[in-house]
Amino acid sequence: MAIVSRGLRIAQCQRRSSPMTRSDFGHAYQVGFKSTLRFLVSRGVPRDDAEETAQAAWTRGWERIDQLRNEELLATWINAIALNMYRRVARSDCRKQPLFDRSGGANVNTAAIDLAKLLRFCGSSDRVLLLHQLHGLTTSEIAREVGASETAVRVRLMRARRSARALTDPGRALRSAA
């Protein structure tokens, strides 16, 4: 008896040689979409991703409906498409890694590093004057510290700043000399 019913099913499948109609596929979609969604969620796919993947799988199935050999296996075929689509996306996503900002952020004081580098290139007398000014001393206080007049300190500070500026932008020194 089982052999007869199996043969009947095979004969019915072979007899129906017309492709699946739009209304047949639409009805299968209405019935099978939620089961595809449950299938993906049961495989560990997040719900939002599962909805998008299920929708895309049913669309892909519609586009390639002529490849379906047995209409009774439509739901299984769509589920396989959905699972393969999700695996492909998950595989490509694991290759992508976010780029993190490694510039140092607020923990690194780049201005202090640049200033230290600049002061190393200055002459010793210029370095002393610039450091006194950076520490907030006035020209009269600097004059007392170095043993010079206030006018001499102002002139020497102007020359020290000019030479420091030339060290940071060599092109500017050439333009001002011309």
CORUR-V151106 format. One record per residue. SS is DSSP state (@ for helix, = for strand, . for the rest). PSI is psi as a letter, one per 20 degrees, with the letter a starting at -180 (999 if undefined). D_CENTER is the distance of its C-alpha to the mean C-alpha in Angstrom with 2 decimals. Layout:
# CORUR-V151106
ss->{SS SS}
psi->{PSI PSI}
d_center->{D_CENTER D_CENTER}
This chain:
# CORUR-V151106
ss->{. @ @ @ @ @ @ @ @ @ @ @ @ @ @ . . . . . . @ @ @ @ @ @ @ @ @ @ @ @ @ @ @ @ @ @ @ @ @ . . . . @ @ @ @ @ @ @ @ @ @ @ @ @ @ @ @ @ . @ @ @ . . . @ @ @ @ @ @ @ @ @ @ @ @ @ @ @ @ @ @ @ @ @ @ @ @ @ . . . . . . . . . @ @ @ . . @ @ @ @ @ @ @ @ @ @ @ @ . . @ @ @ @ @ @ @ @ @ @ @ . . . . @ @ @ @ @ @ @ @ . . . @ @ @ @ @ @ @ @ @ @ @ @ @ @ @ @ @ @ @ . @ @ @ @ @ @ @ @ .}
psi->{g h h g h g h g g g h g h h h n i q r p r g h g g g g h g h h i g h h g g h g g h h j j p q g g h g g g g g g h g h g h g g h k h i i p h o h h j g g g g g h g g g g h g g h g g h g h h i h p p q p q o k i h b i h p n h g h g h g g g g h h i q r g h g g g g h g g h h j j q r h h h g g h g i l r r h g h g g g h g g h g h g h g h h h h n h h h h h h h h 999}
d_center->{62.36 58.72 59.11 60.48 57.60 55.04 56.90 57.02 53.23 52.76 55.37 53.67 50.32 52.09 54.15 51.20 50.10 48.66 44.89 43.29 43.68 41.15 42.91 42.93 39.19 38.66 40.87 39.09 35.73 37.22 38.61 35.88 32.55 32.86 33.93 30.88 28.74 30.76 30.52 26.71 26.68 29.35 27.14 24.51 22.15 20.92 23.12 20.66 19.24 22.87 24.05 21.63 22.37 26.09 26.20 24.55 26.95 29.96 28.99 28.63 31.98 33.57 32.47 33.94 36.85 39.26 37.93 39.06 42.35 43.42 42.75 43.48 40.33 38.05 36.29 35.84 34.52 31.97 30.88 30.40 28.31 26.14 25.70 24.88 22.29 20.55 20.83 19.36 16.22 16.05 16.65 13.88 11.33 12.68 11.98 8.19 7.23 4.68 5.73 8.45 10.79 13.82 16.04 18.49 18.27 21.61 23.21 23.96 26.53 25.94 28.90 31.24 30.12 30.70 34.01 35.22 34.48 36.34 39.27 39.66 40.31 42.83 46.50 47.97 49.97 47.05 44.78 47.40 47.71 44.00 43.49 46.39 44.93 41.46 43.24 44.68 48.24 50.24 52.07 55.36 53.93 52.44 55.83 57.61 55.18 55.55 59.18 58.89 59.57 56.97 57.26 56.67 53.58 52.14 52.79 51.38 48.21 47.78 48.18 45.80 43.06 43.73 43.52 40.29 38.80 40.00 38.24 34.86 35.37 37.98 37.99 39.12 42.13 43.18 42.90 44.99 47.57 48.15}
